[in-house]
């Protein structure tokens, strides 16, 4: 589920040309789908990926629901 209404993508480029893309306001791992085309346009080489706490919120909720069954 992509919550695009509240998602924000910030792109930072440092003096050496290194690019950092940050997604805010989106829960779950949909942020990687949201930025995939942007990453390809920027060369497609991902040196590292750090997920924010928001990315794991949906997973934690789903696990909690499964444990209640």
N, C-alpha and C positions, 0 to 999 in steps of 0.2 A: 504494500500500500504506500503510495507516494503522496505526501501532504505538500503539494507544490504551493498552496496559497500562503504558507508561512515560511517556506524555505528561502534562504538567502545564500548566494554563492559569492564569496569574496576571493579575488585573485590578487596575489602579492608577487611582485617581481623585484628581486634585489638587484644591487649594482652589478653583480656578476652574471645576471640573467637567469638565476635560479628561480623557478616558479613554485609558489605554494598556493594550493586551492583549499579553501575552507568552507564547509557547508554548515549552516546553523539553522535551527528551527525545524529539523526533520528527525523523527524517531525511526529507529530501525536501520537496516543496511541499505535502504534505497538511495542513500547519498552516492554510492558508487555507481549506480545506474544513472543518476542525475548528472554526474560529471564525466561519464565515459566518453562522450563525443568531444567534450572540451579537452580532455586528456589526449585524445587522438590528434586533435587539431594542433596541440602544443608539442607534438612529437611522439606521444605514446609511451615514452620511457618513464616508468614510475620507479623512483629510487627508494622511496619509503612511503608507507601509508599508516597514519595514526587515526584510530577511530575515537570519536568523542564518546562521552558517557551516554549521550542521546541515542547512539547507534545500538546500544545494548538494552535499552529500556523495553522495547517491544519483546525481545527475546526473553527477558526476565519475567514479563507479564505472562507470556505464553507458558513458560515453565511453571509458574505459580498456579495457573489454571489447570495444567495437567496434573499437578500434585494434589489438587483438591478433589479430583475424580476418584 
